[in-house]
Amino acid sequence: MERSRVGIRPVQPLTTLVSEPTVDIYVGANRKLYKIHHDLLSNRSSYFALKLSNGVASFEFLMEEEEVFDDFTLWIYGTRHFDTPTTTHQVQNRISLYAFALRLRMEDLANYCMDQIRSFLLEYEYSTADVKFLYALTFNVRIRVLFCLEEVLSARQLHAMGRPVSCRTAELLQQRGRFALDFTKLMLHCTKNRLRWNPSRIFQPKFNCVFHVHRETEQCGINVGARNEYAARKIVEAYRCLV
């Protein structure tokens, strides 16, 4: 069955939306009211399309942060480019927006958030506390693999050079918990498959689609190249290790 293109239709000019009906959406503990145009919600999200076609007139997302929903609203109305996060708080918002987008079956938004999280991990220094805090925010397998796989590949690379793991990795393992368990599972997976890879390579743009979700939308169509195809396939297989 051909996959749909939900979530990537062109945005209507705002002048054409003035007379169109809106949908009431209540967000957060204070029930802040947002009025979003009916057609935009239907065009961008199969979740909203189904609910609205069944006569649902309003929605409540009382567990969501208003700041996260503000970013969602910007996306809905066509502001497709957010600044790359530079702080742990901004990455926290991207992780929350990523999870919210998946709930609403908006894969284009979820994948964009994933690219931004990967950009943060590549471009900015982050501490043990940052990883522990951000890792605790999500049970999503793709984000867990992203945060943990870099530590695993780095540890394997250092081991091959006869050097101990980094201080950050050592501290994270000493604290045990879910990160340590995932680290062990991924280490076994990488060792079994002889995955010796420069950890920075997982952040290269060519590997964006390896971390994307494409249940309703088309694959990105980016060719990682024969040399990297095996590693990309093993990353996808790694998701099953953490389920």
N, C-alpha and C positions, 0 to 999 in steps of 0.2 A: 504494500500500500504506500502510495506516495505521501511523504511527510508534508504537513502544512507549513505555511509561512507565518503562523500566528506571531504577533508581536513585532513585525518589521514592516508594516505598511506605512506609507508616508503620512506625516501628520497634516491634518487639515489646517489651512490658514485660520488663525484665531478669529478673524472677522466672520468666517462662515459658521462659527460655533455659537455666536451670540444668541441666536433664537432656538438653539437645540436644547433638549431636556437634559437635566443634570441628575446625578445620583447622590444621595446623602451617604457619607461614610463617616462614622464616628471612631476616633482614634485615641488610644491611651486611657489612663485612669480618669482623666478629666473629661473624657468624651468630647474632645475637640472636633468640631464639625468641618468636614471638607465637602465641597460640592464639585464633583468631577463629571465631565460630560459623558453621557451614556455611550455615544458611539466610540469615543476614544477608549473607554474601558473594554468594550466589546472587541474592538479591533486589535488591541494590544495583549489581551489575556483571554485564553480559552476558558479559564475559571470564571471570569466575569461574564463572558459570552454565554456560558451555559446557565449560570444563575439568573442573569437578566432575561434570558429567553424563557425561563420558567416563572417569570413574574416577580422575582425578588426586587423590592423597591429600595432597600437600604441595607447597609452593611455595618458591622461592628468589628473593629480590631483593637480591642481594649488592652491587649498585652503588648502591642507595638509602641515603640517610642515615637513621639511626634517628629523628632529630628529625622528619623529613618523614613517616615511617611512623607516628609517634606521632599526628600531626595526622590522618593518614588513618584511624587507629583511632578517634579521637574522632568523626570524621564518620560512620563506619560504625555506631557505637553511638548516634548521634542527637544529638550536640552539633554543631548545624548552624551555629553562629555563632562564628567566631574573631574576635579583636580585629583591627581594621584595622592592617596593618603600619605601623610608625613609623620603622623603620631599614632600611638597605640589606640587612642580614643577614636580617631578617624577610621582605623582599620576595624575596630569594634563595630562601628556603624556600617561599614561595608559588609562585614560578616553577617550582621543582622539583616541588612538589605538583601544579601544573597539568599539567606534562608527564607525571607518573606517572598522574594521573587519566585523561588521554587514552589512555595505553597500556592502561589497564584498562577503557576505554570507559565511564567514569563522567562523563558530560557535565554532570550537575548540579553535581558537585564542581569540575570544570574551569571551568565558567562562573562559579561563586562565587569561585574564586581570581582569575579575570580581573577581576571586579568589584572585588575588594580591591586588586589592582595598580593599577587605574585610580583608585581612591580615594586611594591613596598619592600618585600623580602629581599629583592635584588639590590635596591638602591639605598636602603637605609640600615644603619646599625640597630640591632634590637637585642635586648637583654634576656637573661633567663626568666626574669619576672614577666617580661612581655610575652614570651612564648607560653609560659604557664597560664597566664591570664587569658590570652586569646585562644589557647587550646581548650580551655575549660568552657568556652562559650558555645561550642558546637559539637554535635555528634555526627555532623556530615562527614562522610568517608573521604570525599575529595579534598576537603580542607585539612583533615587529619593527615592524609597522605602527604599533602603539600608541606605542612609544617614539619612532619617527622622525617620524610624521605631525605631532605637536605642534611639533617643530622646523621642519618644512617650512612649516606654516601660519603660525607665528610669523614666519619669515623673509619670507614673502610679505606678511604684514601690515605688517611694518616697511619693506619695500621700497616698498610703496604710499605710505607716509608719508615716503619719502625718507630713511630711516634705515638704518644697516648692521645686519647680523644680530647677535644677542646674542653675548656673549663665550663662552657655553657652546657655542652652535652653531659658532662660528668655531673653537674649540679642537677640537671633535669632528671637524670637516672637515679640519683640519690634520693630524690623526693618521691620516687615510685609513682603510683597512680596510673592513670590511663596512658599518659605519654610513655612511661617506661614499658608498659605492656605492648603498646603499638610499636615502639622502637624494637623490641625483641622480635616481634612477628615480622616486621619489615627486614630486619637484619637477616633472619633465617631465609626469607624469600629472596633477598638479593644474593646471599651466599650460595643458595641452592642454584640460582640461575646465573651465577658468575657475573653479576651486574656490577662492573667496576666503571663508574661513571663520574666525571667531574661534576660535583654537586651544583655548580653554577649553571650547568646546561639545562636543568629543568626550568629555568626562568627565561630561556631564550624564546622569542616570539613564535618560532616555528613549532614549539610544543604547546602553544595555547590550547589547541583543540583536545589535547590529551587530557586536560583537566576540565573540559567543558561537558555540559549535559546536552544531548541532542535526541530527546525522545519525540518531540513534535517538530523541531526545526531541522534544517539540512545541516550536514557536516560542513565544517569550515572549508574543507578542500585543500588544506595546507599539506604539502608533501614534506615529511621530515627527512626524506632521503633514505636510501637503502642502509647506510651506515648506522642510522639512528632508529630504524624501524623496530629492531629487536628490543631495544631499551624502551621505546614508547609502548610496545605491546606488554612488556613486563610491568610498566607503571600501571597500565589499565588492570592487569591481573592482580596487582597489589591491593586494589580496592577490595577484592574478595577476602584478602587476609584479615581485614579490619572489621568486616561485617559481623 
